[in-house]
Amino acid sequence: MENANPARSAFLSMGKKSLDESLVIPLDGYAGQDDDTDRGKKRFYGFRLHDIQLLLDADVRSEVINDAVITPLPLMPSFITGLCNVRGNLVPVYDMYEKLGLNKPLLDSNKKKILVLDENENMAGIEIQDLVISLEFDEQDIQRGVFSGNQQLNQCISYSYQQNGSNWFGFEYKKLFNMVD
């Protein structure tokens, strides 16, 4: 498959089926609905990776798995933590700290939170340190080309917003998952 990530393809070759899209529930249960959203506002999900605050478009299929059990796999790159069972489907979990060369915070190994992104054969997870929050920004406040941090992550940032003195960066997760070391 052209856009499927390599780790996911390897796992699917083991004979596992992809997740039925009807089972994937957005984080707040109604992403994409804008009946409460004012015109000119754009809705996102925000999460932290190290000290970087990242945004996902609210239309991205996503969910948080609390207390996730990750099974390590031998002979995989160090940035692939292993597999997580999501309702009987194997989802590769990436260690974005390792992939991006960031200092990993001390995370409670017994209470892992996995942010599962996308659907079907493109599903992948990343371990997160905090809960995901819902945010809204004025579309007119978008800024382009303002991230100057980690080079690999910079390739996956397409815009930013500022709110209460904090910078939030638009994260193109598919670009990051498809990067080859």
N, C-alpha and C positions, 0 to 999 in steps of 0.2 A: 504494500500500500504506500502511496507516494508520500503522504504527510504523517503517517503513523510514526511514533518515536521508536527507535531501534530496540530499546529494552522492552517496550510493550509488545512489539512484534515477536520477540524471542519468547515471551511468556505465553502469547496466544498460540504459538506453534506447539505448545504442550497440550493443546486440545481444549483449552478453556474458552468459554463463550464470553462475548462482551456483554456489558450491562445493558439491559433493556431500557431504552430511553424513558419509558413511562415510569421507571423506578427512581430516576434522578430527580431530586427535589431541590430547588434553589434554596439558598441559605435562609431566607425569610419567608419562603413559601409563595411569594408572588412577584418575583423579579419580572420586569418588563411591563407591569401594570403601572400606569402613571396617573391614576385618578386622584391621588393625593399630592402629586408632584406639580409644582408651578411650572408654567412655560418658561423656557430659558434655563431650566435647571437640568443637570445631568446627575443620575444616580450611580453610585459605585459601592463596592465592598472594599474595605480597607483592612490591611494587616501589616504587621511588622516583620521584617527580616533583618536581624541584627538591629542597627539603629536607623534603618531605611524604611520609610512608610510607603507601602505600595498599594495601588488601586487596581481593581478588576472591574470591568464594565459589569453592571448589574445584570446584563443579559447572558453572561457566561454561566453555563451550567456548573454549579459548584455546591459542595456541602462539606461540613466539618464532621470528622469522625473523632469522637472523644474516646480516650482510653484505647487507642488503636494498638493492635498487636501486629508488629512487623516481623516477618520471617526473613532473615538474611539469606542471601544467595551466594554461593561460592563463584569465584572467577568473574565477578562483575566489577566494573569500575568503582572506585571508592565513593563516588558521589551517588551511587544507587544504593540506598539503605536496604532495600529488599522489597517484599511483596506484602500488601495488605489485602485481606479478604473483605470485600464490600458486597454483602449479600450474595456470597457464592462466586463472585468474580474477582480475579486476581488483578490488582492495580499496582503498578510499579510506584515506589515512593523514592523521591529524590531528596538528597541532603544538599540543599541549596547553599548552605554555609560552606561545605566542602567544595562544591562546584565553583563557587565564586571566590573562594579563598578568604572567607570572612571568619572572624572569631565566633565560635559557636557558644551561645549562652548555656549556662547550666540548666538543662531541662530535666524535669522529673521523669526518669526512665520508665516509671510505672504508669504515668498519666500522659501519654503522647497524644497530641492533637494533630490530625492530618487534614489538610485542606485538599480535597479531591476536586480536580478541575476537569472540565469538558465532559464528554460522553462517549459511549461506545468504544471503539478501538483507540481513541485518542485520550482516554482517561489516564490521568497521572496524579500523583499526590506529592505534596511537600509538607514536611514537618514544620509547624508554626509554633511560636512561643505564646501567643495571645489569642484571644477570641477575635473573630472577624467582626467588624462593625459596618453598619450601613451609613454612607455619607452622601450628601448632595452638594454640588458646586454649581455656581452660575457658569453657563457655557461661555460667556464672554470673558471669564477669568482664566481661560486656558493659556498656558505658556508652553512654548516649544523650545527644545534644545537647551534646557537649563540644567540638566543633570550632568555632573562632572565627576562622579564617584567611580566605583569599580568599572573597569573597561568592559568586562563581559556583560555585566548588568546594564551598562550604558547602552549597549546594542539593543536592549529589550525595552527601553524606556522611550515612549513616543511623545509624551506631554507631561505637564505637571500642573498642580493647583496649589495654592497656598491658603491655609485656613488657620486663623488664630496663631499666626507665626510659625506654623508647621508646614513643611513641604510634603506633598503627597505626589507620587510619581506613577503615571499610567504604565502598567506592566503588561507587556506582550508575552505572556507565558509560553505560547507555542514556539516563539523564536528561541527562548531559553532551553526548552526541552529538546529542541531539534539541533542545538549546537553540538558539534562533534569536537571532542578534545584532541 
